[in-house]
Amino acid sequence: MLGPQLSETLPINNAMDIVSARRTARSLCQQLGFSNADQTRLATAVSELTRNVIQYAGHGECLIEDCSDELSRRIRVCVRDWGPGIADVEQALQDGFSTSGGLGAGLPGTRRLVDEFTILSDHEGTRVTIVLTRPYRMR
C-alpha cells in the first residue's frame, strides 16, 4: 500500500509486477476520489506500459505518485526501462504499428486514456510519463 507521501516505486520484472502496479495505481485513484471510469483508465494505461517493459526490455520500474495541489487531483506515473529503446518513437505512436505482431494499439491507446503523455527513448532505455488530472468538485 502507498505510504504517507502517496508515492511508490515498484519493480517491473514479471507478470505479477504488472498486476501490482495496476492495483497500486487504481488504489491511489480511489483514495484521491477519482471516478470508477478514471480508475479503470489509469489502471489500463499502467498495465499497457508495464507489459511493454516486460515484453521489450525484460525489467524496469514504475513510479506512481500523488501530485495533487489545491486546485486539482493529479496522479503521475512514470514507467521506465533500460532496454534498447524505441527505434522510431513517432512510428510507435501511430495506430496499427507493431514490432511484435500485435494490434499496434498499445502506446497510441495509452496516450488517449490520459491527460498528459510524454515518451523519451534512446539506446539507454525508455521512459513514459502519464498524468491523470481532475479538478476538485466545487461545493
LUMZAFI-800931 format. One line per field, with one value per residue: z, x, y of N, C-alpha, C in turn. Coordinates in nm, 4 decimals, padded with zeros to 6 digits. Each point is the difference from the previous one (the first is absolute). Last residue first. Layout:
// residues N
nup	Z, ...
neast	X, ...
nnorth	Y, ...
caup	Z, ...
caeast	X, ...
canorth	Y, ...
cup	Z, ...
ceast	X, ...
cnorth	Y, ...
This chain:
// residues 139
nup	-00.4006, -00.3849, -00.1743, -00.2049, -00.4167, -00.2995, -00.3110, -00.1373, -00.2958, -00.1599, -00.2526, -00.1544, -00.2044, -00.1591, -00.1799, -00.1539, -00.4641, -00.0773, 00.1055, 00.2673, 00.0488, 00.2332, 00.1018, 00.2766, 00.1110, -00.0684, -00.2738, -00.4558, -00.0675, -00.0177, -00.4067, -00.3094, 00.0875, -00.0968, -00.4161, -00.3562, -00.0333, 00.0378, -00.0873, 00.1023, -00.0863, -00.1663, -00.1255, -00.0446, 00.1549, 00.1845, 00.2496, -00.0922, -00.3182, 00.1548, 00.2179, -00.1411, 00.1608, 00.5153, 00.4336, 00.2818, 00.5249, 00.4828, 00.2332, 00.2490, 00.1314, 00.3210, 00.1552, 00.3077, 00.1571, 00.2606, 00.1405, 00.1187, 00.1681, 00.3432, -00.0931, -00.1554, -00.1424, 00.1209, -00.2105, -00.1785, -00.3223, -00.1883, -00.2960, -00.2406, -00.3878, -00.4091, -00.4651, -00.3006, 00.2044, 00.4412, 00.0342, -00.1467, 00.2897, 00.2748, -00.1780, -00.0218, 00.3990, 00.1666, -00.1804, 00.1633, 00.4107, -00.0023, -00.1284, 00.3105, 00.3367, -00.1219, 00.0024, 00.4144, 00.2518, 00.3479, 00.4386, 00.2822, 00.1113, -00.3680, -00.2949, 00.1343, -00.0706, -00.4309, -00.1131, 00.1657, -00.2198, -00.3909, 00.0565, 00.1090, -00.3452, -00.2597, 00.1748, -00.0595, -00.3941, -00.0374, 00.1126, 00.2219, 00.4918, 00.2864, 00.3288, 00.2158, 00.3176, 00.3136, 00.4673, 00.3943, -00.1624, -00.2873, -00.0881
neast	-01.8160, 00.3652, 00.3940, 00.4880, 00.3021, 00.3321, 00.3877, 00.4374, 00.4635, 00.5126, 00.5011, 00.4433, 00.5088, 00.4421, 00.5411, 00.4684, 00.0532, -00.4043, -00.4817, -00.4635, -00.5298, -00.5124, -00.5350, -00.5010, -00.4528, -00.2069, -00.1240, 00.1904, 00.4421, 00.0513, -00.0620, 00.3576, 00.3387, -00.1339, -00.1645, 00.1312, -00.0409, 00.3487, 00.4597, 00.4345, 00.1298, -00.3724, -00.4163, -00.4413, -00.1157, 00.3796, 00.4027, 00.4371, 00.2541, 00.2557, 00.4108, 00.4143, 00.3180, -00.0008, 00.2587, 00.2705, -00.0600, -00.1365, -00.4704, -00.4921, -00.4689, -00.3299, -00.4548, -00.3582, -00.4714, -00.3553, -00.4364, -00.0983, 00.0365, 00.3500, 00.3539, 00.2570, 00.2252, 00.1329, 00.1914, 00.3034, 00.3815, 00.2892, 00.4067, 00.3074, 00.1320, -00.0223, -00.0574, -00.3949, -00.4085, -00.1091, -00.1474, -00.4345, -00.3623, -00.1087, -00.2804, -00.4681, -00.2537, -00.1230, -00.3801, -00.4185, -00.1477, -00.1918, -00.4538, -00.3312, -00.1246, -00.2967, -00.4582, -00.2240, 00.0802, 00.2830, 00.2197, 00.4009, 00.1066, -00.0280, 00.3623, 00.3666, -00.0199, 00.0973, 00.4492, 00.2058, -00.0823, 00.2467, 00.4350, 00.0540, -00.0296, 00.3785, 00.3315, -00.0225, 00.1890, 00.5194, 00.3520, -00.0007, -00.0418, -00.1290, -00.0995, -00.3185, -00.2946, -00.2675, 00.1340, -00.0197, -00.0091, -00.2031, -00.0496
nnorth	02.2905, -00.2137, -00.3395, -00.1130, -00.1387, -00.3111, -00.3224, -00.3647, -00.1762, -00.2570, -00.1596, -00.3358, -00.1707, -00.3537, -00.1483, 00.0060, 00.1460, 00.3269, 00.3280, 00.2441, 00.2355, 00.1712, 00.2043, 00.1559, -00.0384, -00.5171, -00.3904, -00.0239, -00.1675, -00.4688, -00.2176, -00.0130, -00.3254, -00.4593, -00.2461, -00.3444, -00.5055, -00.4118, -00.1709, 00.2093, 00.4625, 00.4007, 00.4040, 00.2012, 00.4952, 00.3287, 00.1232, -00.1781, 00.2425, 00.3594, -00.1012, -00.3132, -00.3192, -00.1607, -00.2489, -00.3149, -00.1196, 00.0998, 00.2487, 00.2275, 00.3240, 00.3369, 00.3185, 00.3428, 00.2919, 00.3721, 00.3715, 00.5294, 00.4666, 00.0603, -00.3751, -00.5097, -00.4309, -00.5480, -00.4815, -00.4735, -00.2875, -00.4494, -00.3168, -00.4370, -00.4435, -00.2693, 00.2110, -00.0100, -00.1990, 00.1620, 00.4439, 00.1025, -00.0441, 00.3601, 00.3401, -00.0899, 00.0209, 00.4205, 00.2089, -00.1371, 00.1758, 00.4305, 00.0408, -00.1298, 00.2993, 00.3397, -00.0957, 00.0110, 00.4611, 00.3046, 00.1219, -00.1239, -00.4550, -00.3003, -00.0292, -00.2531, -00.4618, -00.1747, -00.0709, -00.3877, -00.4115, -00.0971, -00.1574, -00.4560, -00.3207, -00.0690, -00.2734, -00.4666, -00.1954, 00.1086, 00.3126, 00.5273, 00.3117, 00.4477, 00.4659, 00.4281, 00.4035, 00.2848, 00.0914, -00.2838, -00.5073, -00.4420, -00.5325
caup	00.0920, 00.0755, -00.0171, 00.1151, 00.0970, 00.0116, 00.0823, 00.0025, 00.1080, -00.0252, 00.1121, -00.0360, 00.1142, -00.0299, 00.0578, 00.1413, 00.0148, -00.0719, -00.0251, -00.0341, -00.0186, -00.0482, -00.0425, -00.0451, -00.0319, 00.1047, 00.1295, -00.0006, -00.0118, 00.1311, 00.0862, -00.0384, 00.0329, 00.1350, 00.0674, -00.0139, -00.0667, 00.0683, -00.0634, 00.0589, -00.0300, 00.1010, -00.0111, -00.0905, 00.0109, -00.1035, 00.0487, 00.1070, -00.0633, -00.0739, 00.0943, -00.0583, -00.1159, -00.1137, -00.0458, -00.1189, -00.1175, -00.0484, -00.0144, -00.0727, -00.0230, -00.0874, -00.0049, -00.1035, 00.0172, -00.1108, 00.0308, -00.0663, -00.1057, 00.0539, 00.0619, 00.0167, -00.0264, 00.0149, 00.1034, 00.0053, 00.1076, -00.0152, 00.1226, 00.0138, 00.1356, 00.1003, 00.0716, -00.0816, -00.1363, 00.0025, 00.0651, -00.0997, -00.0861, 00.0720, 00.0063, -00.1338, -00.0467, 00.0746, -00.0520, -00.1343, 00.0181, 00.0466, -00.1021, -00.1046, 00.0598, 00.0040, -00.1387, -00.0392, -00.0356, -00.1438, -00.0388, -00.0336, 00.1201, 00.0882, -00.0660, 00.0207, 00.1408, 00.0231, -00.0697, 00.0738, 00.1248, -00.0359, -00.0442, 00.1165, 00.0806, -00.0793, 00.0213, 00.1306, -00.0118, -00.0433, -00.0448, -00.1040, -00.1031, -00.0061, -00.1156, 00.0107, -00.1089, -00.1138, -00.1083, 00.0285, 00.1270, -00.0085, 00.0000
caeast	-00.1101, -00.0401, -00.1396, -00.0836, -00.0203, -00.1407, -00.0315, -00.1455, -00.0632, -00.1404, -00.0660, -00.1312, -00.0733, -00.1212, -00.1278, 00.0147, 00.0682, 00.1269, 00.0605, 00.1398, 00.0869, 00.1334, 00.0774, 00.1345, -00.0001, 00.0488, -00.0636, -00.1391, 00.0030, 00.0367, -00.1171, -00.0991, 00.0421, 00.0513, -00.0878, 00.0578, -00.0926, -00.1259, -00.1097, -00.0143, 00.1210, 00.0437, 00.1405, 00.0234, -00.0922, -00.1034, -00.1205, -00.0569, -00.0640, -00.1172, -00.1077, -00.0706, 00.0737, -00.0917, -00.0677, 00.0647, 00.0125, 00.1355, 00.0800, 00.1265, 00.0428, 00.1172, 00.0621, 00.1028, 00.0841, 00.0926, 00.0563, -00.0400, -00.0996, -00.1246, 00.0225, -00.1130, 00.0540, -00.1037, 00.0018, -00.1375, -00.0197, -00.1195, -00.0659, -00.0021, -00.0197, 00.0237, 00.1249, 00.1060, 00.0101, 00.0336, 00.1308, 00.1023, 00.0094, 00.0841, 00.1393, 00.0597, 00.0156, 00.1134, 00.1216, 00.0231, 00.0459, 00.1387, 00.0879, 00.0191, 00.0797, 00.1388, 00.0479, 00.0312, -00.1145, -00.0250, -00.1370, -00.0093, 00.0271, -00.1161, -00.1135, 00.0240, -00.0211, -00.1444, -00.0523, 00.0455, -00.0760, -00.1380, 00.0011, 00.0245, -00.1228, -00.0977, 00.0320, -00.0566, -00.1439, -00.0795, 00.0846, -00.0772, 00.0791, -00.0158, 00.0726, 00.0601, 00.0925, -00.0814, 00.0273, -00.0515, 00.0389, 00.0746, -00.0829
canorth	-00.0322, 00.1178, 00.0419, -00.0312, 00.1075, 00.0393, 00.1170, 00.0110, 00.0744, 00.0306, 00.0656, 00.0527, 00.0534, 00.0759, -00.0366, -00.0330, -00.1290, -00.0049, -00.1302, 00.0244, -00.1158, 00.0362, -00.1167, 00.0354, 00.1425, 00.0897, -00.0256, 00.0484, 00.1465, 00.0522, -00.0155, 00.1005, 00.1360, 00.0227, 00.0965, 00.1334, 00.0904, 00.0313, -00.0714, -00.1336, -00.0766, -00.0955, -00.0372, -00.1109, -00.1126, -00.0069, 00.0680, -00.0819, -00.1151, 00.0509, 00.0299, 00.1139, 00.0512, -00.0091, 00.1202, 00.0568, -00.0850, 00.0227, -00.1211, 00.0056, -00.1377, -00.0056, -00.1319, -00.0145, -00.1185, -00.0273, -00.1314, -00.1243, 00.0142, 00.0550, 00.1300, 00.0907, 00.1337, 00.1010, 00.1026, 00.0491, 00.0960, 00.0817, 00.0442, 00.1454, 00.0513, -00.1032, 00.0268, 00.0563, -00.0524, -00.1436, -00.0142, 00.0322, -00.1183, -00.0964, 00.0462, 00.0008, -00.1388, -00.0551, 00.0627, -00.0549, -00.1387, 00.0022, 00.0586, -00.1010, -00.1069, 00.0474, 00.0032, -00.1381, -00.0835, -00.0060, 00.0312, 00.1419, 00.0801, -00.0126, 00.0677, 00.1425, 00.0312, 00.0056, 00.1183, 00.1166, 00.0070, 00.0332, 00.1400, 00.0843, -00.0009, 00.0747, 00.1413, 00.0370, 00.0253, -00.1150, -00.1104, -00.0691, -00.0668, -00.1451, -00.0509, -00.1325, -00.0237, -00.0411, 00.0934, 00.1334, 00.0595, 00.1241, 00.1183
cup	00.0087, 00.0884, 00.0843, -00.0284, 00.1200, 00.1022, -00.0016, 00.0983, -00.0213, 00.1225, -00.0404, 00.1267, -00.0532, 00.1297, -00.0384, 00.0686, 00.1449, 00.0277, -00.0786, -00.0184, -00.0439, -00.0129, -00.0560, -00.0289, -00.0509, -00.0475, 00.1067, 00.1356, 00.0039, -00.0022, 00.1393, 00.0860, -00.0450, 00.0332, 00.1340, 00.0631, -00.0212, -00.0813, 00.0676, -00.0624, 00.0480, -00.0451, 00.1146, -00.0149, -00.1044, 00.0224, -00.1025, 00.0546, 00.1052, -00.0663, -00.0732, 00.0855, -00.0583, -00.1183, -00.1201, -00.0512, -00.1169, -00.1170, -00.0519, -00.0064, -00.0820, -00.0082, -00.0993, 00.0130, -00.1171, 00.0355, -00.1212, 00.0600, -00.0574, -00.1055, 00.0462, 00.0607, 00.0104, -00.0172, -00.0087, 00.1120, -00.0100, 00.1242, -00.0336, 00.1327, -00.0008, 00.1429, 00.1056, 00.0720, -00.0730, -00.1407, -00.0034, 00.0581, -00.1085, -00.0789, 00.0703, 00.0065, -00.1336, -00.0421, 00.0683, -00.0596, -00.1349, 00.0167, 00.0447, -00.1086, -00.1046, 00.0600, -00.0052, -00.1419, -00.0337, -00.0262, -00.1488, -00.0518, -00.0259, 00.1246, 00.0911, -00.0630, 00.0281, 00.1446, 00.0254, -00.0633, 00.0801, 00.1264, -00.0344, -00.0366, 00.1206, 00.0792, -00.0792, 00.0325, 00.1326, 00.0000, -00.0559, -00.0603, -00.1005, -00.1067, 00.0065, -00.1300, 00.0197, -00.1257, -00.1223, -00.1102, 00.0140, 00.1384, 00.0000
ceast	-00.0952, -00.1178, -00.0258, -00.1405, -00.0791, -00.0115, -00.1505, -00.0327, -00.1508, -00.0574, -00.1413, -00.0628, -00.1300, -00.0652, -00.1130, -00.1322, 00.0211, 00.0642, 00.1293, 00.0648, 00.1382, 00.0821, 00.1326, 00.0762, 00.1350, 00.0004, 00.0323, -00.0687, -00.1415, -00.0021, 00.0253, -00.1262, -00.1018, 00.0361, 00.0570, -00.0860, 00.0566, -00.0850, -00.1340, -00.1133, -00.0132, 00.1284, 00.0380, 00.1455, 00.0352, -00.0879, -00.1130, -00.1287, -00.0689, -00.0764, -00.1251, -00.1236, -00.0649, 00.0675, -00.0895, -00.0643, 00.0633, 00.0283, 00.1373, 00.0664, 00.1276, 00.0442, 00.1154, 00.0603, 00.0963, 00.0857, 00.0830, 00.0667, -00.0499, -00.1100, -00.1355, 00.0451, -00.1115, 00.0661, -00.1178, -00.0058, -00.1423, -00.0150, -00.1170, -00.0625, 00.0045, -00.0226, 00.0321, 00.1331, 00.1249, 00.0273, 00.0438, 00.1402, 00.1051, 00.0138, 00.0905, 00.1482, 00.0728, 00.0257, 00.1244, 00.1285, 00.0313, 00.0550, 00.1463, 00.0935, 00.0320, 00.0924, 00.1458, 00.0542, 00.0454, -00.1182, -00.0256, -00.1385, -00.0187, 00.0173, -00.1224, -00.1117, 00.0215, -00.0300, -00.1492, -00.0526, 00.0366, -00.0833, -00.1406, -00.0019, 00.0155, -00.1295, -00.0935, 00.0280, -00.0641, -00.1485, -00.0784, 00.0922, -00.0934, 00.0927, -00.0033, 00.0692, 00.0610, 00.0850, -00.0868, 00.0271, -00.0524, 00.0259, 00.0873
cnorth	00.1151, -00.0364, 00.1230, 00.0487, -00.0504, 00.1128, 00.0261, 00.1121, -00.0015, 00.0705, 00.0348, 00.0569, 00.0591, 00.0432, 00.0936, -00.0330, -00.0412, -00.1360, 00.0169, -00.1365, 00.0468, -00.1272, 00.0502, -00.1280, 00.0494, 00.1449, 00.1045, -00.0150, 00.0587, 00.1522, 00.0546, -00.0073, 00.1048, 00.1422, 00.0445, 00.1075, 00.1402, 00.0960, 00.0230, -00.0803, -00.1435, -00.0677, -00.0934, -00.0413, -00.1052, -00.1229, 00.0014, 00.0603, -00.0874, -00.1142, 00.0470, 00.0284, 00.1255, 00.0672, -00.0278, 00.1288, 00.0737, -00.0933, 00.0391, -00.1362, 00.0074, -00.1459, 00.0077, -00.1393, -00.0062, -00.1213, -00.0389, -00.1232, -00.1324, 00.0105, 00.0531, 00.1321, 00.1039, 00.1364, 00.0959, 00.1021, 00.0539, 00.0868, 00.0915, 00.0369, 00.1525, 00.0448, -00.1050, 00.0203, 00.0483, -00.0510, -00.1463, -00.0137, 00.0220, -00.1306, -00.0999, 00.0382, -00.0046, -00.1446, -00.0573, 00.0561, -00.0646, -00.1414, -00.0047, 00.0509, -00.1062, -00.1047, 00.0464, -00.0047, -00.1422, -00.0934, 00.0071, 00.0400, 00.1491, 00.0874, 00.0001, 00.0825, 00.1488, 00.0407, 00.0163, 00.1288, 00.1257, 00.0216, 00.0465, 00.1484, 00.0930, 00.0126, 00.0904, 00.1466, 00.0396, 00.0371, -00.1181, -00.1059, -00.0666, -00.0584, -00.1517, -00.0361, -00.1378, -00.0118, -00.0276, 00.1024, 00.1416, 00.0579, 00.1246
